Amino acid sequence: MTAVAPDLEELFEHTIERDQRIEPRDWVPEGYRKTMIRQIAQHAHSEIIGMQPEGNWITRAPSLRRKAILLAKVQDEAGHGLYLYSAAATLGADRSDLTDKLITGKQKYSSIFNYPTLTFADVGVIGWLVDGAAICNQVPLCRSSYGPYARAMIRICKEESFHQRQGYELLMTMMRGTEQQREMVQEAVNRWWWPSLMMFGPPDADSPNTAQSMAWKVKRHTNDELRQRFVDMSVPQAEVLGVTFPDPDLRWNAEREHYDFGAVDWDEFKNVLKGNGPCNTARIAHRKRAHDEGSWVREAAAAHASKQLLGGPGGLDPRPGSGARPQRTQKGS
């Protein structure tokens, strides 16, 4: 292994330089593997935890149509988490281990989901701003150097784009309603604007992983570049919607051809990451409870899979002492 490792590393670097995909069969440096597992797992955790803020409103949505839309969206987020856990598994990560790290606080998820959804307008603002920020972050990841992650992102981005439009449509409907509804929308925008900007991560100068991720072409743009793109995209949308952002320094800069905006409160960001946000404790407790209460489902699924292997064509006997390991049967084998 030691004798051929330099050739393998050279092949890896050549694949990155040629802008080609790294696949599960390929040799990768341990640092690349750990970086990809950390990033994909954090993304998967965010999708799963992200079901909670809006799931909280499914039974309280104001009409059957809004309930159906919200239920479908929350289901989409669960699917995103499953794609991503599967992508992490191609790197040798175990899903049960990743779940344990989430509920024990050893792995993080997006800080945005530690804020509460106080009114139904929050559902629309999450769709517009939170999913909008996610799109800015994730569309470049469709060209990530790791193949399974990049391919998962293609479908996820299509669905997140739909979520963003659904949220904006909800807000447009509320803005055509009563004065109280318009005030509700503006109040929700005021609460979610700054946390949305934090979704892109710390400033480039304080982001220890950005340089290496850019070199490996895991990321295509820095945190600050993506944050600026999101601001430039959101301001015209806010003007059409008829709301304002809570930032007195927000104005167009003709020289830069970008919007200037005020300083993000990075102390708040770090505090939420440390577990001190408004809903950190509740989010993890809920995830742990769901995991514990679902243990019988996992056990039943494992028992069913074992029975299929024992009775299926071409299956191997997985019973202890048989000397065989369970394998997936193939059609026609």
RAPE-V530340 format. One record per residue. N is the residue number from 1. SS is DSSP state (H for helix, E for strand, L for the rest). BURIAL is I if it has 16 or more other ideal C-beta (glycine too) atoms within 10 Angstrom, else O. Layout:
n: <N | N>
ss: <SS | SS>
burial: <BURIAL | BURIAL>
This chain:
n: <1 | 2 | 3 | 4 | 5 | 6 | 7 | 8 | 9 | 10 | 11 | 12 | 13 | 14 | 15 | 16 | 17 | 18 | 19 | 20 | 21 | 22 | 23 | 24 | 25 | 26 | 27 | 28 | 29 | 30 | 31 | 32 | 33 | 34 | 35 | 36 | 37 | 38 | 39 | 40 | 41 | 42 | 43 | 44 | 45 | 46 | 47 | 48 | 49 | 50 | 51 | 52 | 53 | 54 | 55 | 56 | 57 | 58 | 59 | 60 | 61 | 62 | 63 | 64 | 65 | 66 | 67 | 68 | 69 | 70 | 71 | 72 | 73 | 74 | 75 | 76 | 77 | 78 | 79 | 80 | 81 | 82 | 83 | 84 | 85 | 86 | 87 | 88 | 89 | 90 | 91 | 92 | 93 | 94 | 95 | 96 | 97 | 98 | 99 | 100 | 101 | 102 | 103 | 104 | 105 | 106 | 107 | 108 | 109 | 110 | 111 | 112 | 113 | 114 | 115 | 116 | 117 | 118 | 119 | 120 | 121 | 122 | 123 | 124 | 125 | 126 | 127 | 128 | 129 | 130 | 131 | 132 | 133 | 134 | 135 | 136 | 137 | 138 | 139 | 140 | 141 | 142 | 143 | 144 | 145 | 146 | 147 | 148 | 149 | 150 | 151 | 152 | 153 | 154 | 155 | 156 | 157 | 158 | 159 | 160 | 161 | 162 | 163 | 164 | 165 | 166 | 167 | 168 | 169 | 170 | 171 | 172 | 173 | 174 | 175 | 176 | 177 | 178 | 179 | 180 | 181 | 182 | 183 | 184 | 185 | 186 | 187 | 188 | 189 | 190 | 191 | 192 | 193 | 194 | 195 | 196 | 197 | 198 | 199 | 200 | 201 | 202 | 203 | 204 | 205 | 206 | 207 | 208 | 209 | 210 | 211 | 212 | 213 | 214 | 215 | 216 | 217 | 218 | 219 | 220 | 221 | 222 | 223 | 224 | 225 | 226 | 227 | 228 | 229 | 230 | 231 | 232 | 233 | 234 | 235 | 236 | 237 | 238 | 239 | 240 | 241 | 242 | 243 | 244 | 245 | 246 | 247 | 248 | 249 | 250 | 251 | 252 | 253 | 254 | 255 | 256 | 257 | 258 | 259 | 260 | 261 | 262 | 263 | 264 | 265 | 266 | 267 | 268 | 269 | 270 | 271 | 272 | 273 | 274 | 275 | 276 | 277 | 278 | 279 | 280 | 281 | 282 | 283 | 284 | 285 | 286 | 287 | 288 | 289 | 290 | 291 | 292 | 293 | 294 | 295 | 296 | 297 | 298 | 299 | 300 | 301 | 302 | 303 | 304 | 305 | 306 | 307 | 308 | 309 | 310 | 311 | 312 | 313 | 314 | 315 | 316 | 317 | 318 | 319 | 320 | 321 | 322 | 323 | 324 | 325 | 326 | 327 | 328 | 329 | 330 | 331 | 332 | 333>
ss: <L | H | H | H | H | H | H | H | H | H | H | H | H | H | H | H | H | L | L | L | L | E | L | L | L | L | L | L | L | H | H | H | H | H | H | H | H | H | H | H | H | H | H | H | H | H | H | H | H | H | H | H | H | H | H | L | L | L | L | L | L | L | L | H | H | H | H | H | H | H | H | H | H | H | H | H | H | H | H | H | H | H | H | H | H | H | H | H | H | L | L | L | L | L | H | H | H | H | H | H | H | H | H | L | L | L | L | L | L | L | H | H | H | H | L | L | L | L | L | L | H | H | H | H | H | H | H | H | H | H | H | H | H | H | H | H | H | H | H | H | H | H | H | L | L | E | H | H | H | H | H | H | H | H | H | H | H | H | H | H | H | H | H | H | H | H | H | H | H | H | H | H | H | H | H | L | L | L | H | H | H | H | H | H | H | H | H | H | H | H | H | H | H | H | H | H | H | H | L | L | L | L | L | H | H | H | L | L | L | H | H | H | H | H | H | L | L | L | L | L | L | L | H | H | H | H | H | H | H | H | H | H | H | H | H | H | H | H | H | H | H | L | L | L | L | L | L | L | L | L | E | E | E | L | L | L | L | E | E | E | L | L | L | L | L | H | H | H | H | H | H | H | H | H | H | H | L | L | L | H | H | H | H | H | H | H | H | H | H | H | H | H | H | L | H | H | H | H | H | H | H | H | H | H | H | H | H | H | H | H | H | L | L | L | L | L | L | L | L | L | L | L | L | L | L | L | L | L | L | L | L | L | L>
burial: <O | O | O | O | O | O | O | O | O | O | O | I | O | O | I | I | O | O | O | O | I | I | O | O | O | O | O | I | O | O | O | I | I | O | I | I | I | O | I | I | I | I | I | I | I | I | I | I | I | I | I | I | I | I | I | I | I | I | O | O | I | O | O | O | O | I | O | O | I | I | O | O | I | I | O | I | I | O | O | I | I | O | I | I | I | O | I | I | I | I | I | O | I | O | O | O | O | I | I | O | O | I | I | O | O | O | I | I | I | I | I | I | I | I | I | O | I | O | I | I | I | I | I | I | I | I | I | I | I | I | I | I | I | I | I | I | I | I | I | I | I | I | O | I | I | I | I | I | I | I | O | I | I | O | O | I | I | O | I | I | I | O | I | I | O | I | I | I | O | I | I | O | O | I | I | O | O | O | O | O | I | I | O | I | I | I | I | I | I | O | I | I | I | I | I | I | I | I | I | I | I | I | O | O | O | O | I | O | O | I | O | O | I | O | O | I | I | I | I | I | I | I | I | I | O | I | I | I | I | I | I | O | O | I | I | O | O | I | O | O | I | O | I | O | I | O | I | O | O | I | O | O | O | O | O | O | O | O | I | O | I | O | O | I | O | O | O | O | I | O | O | I | I | O | O | O | I | O | I | I | O | O | I | I | O | I | I | O | O | O | O | O | O | O | O | O | O | O | O | O | O | O | O | O | O | O | O | O | I | O | O | O | O | O | I | O | O | O | O | O | O | O | O | O | O | I | O | O | O | O | O | O | O>
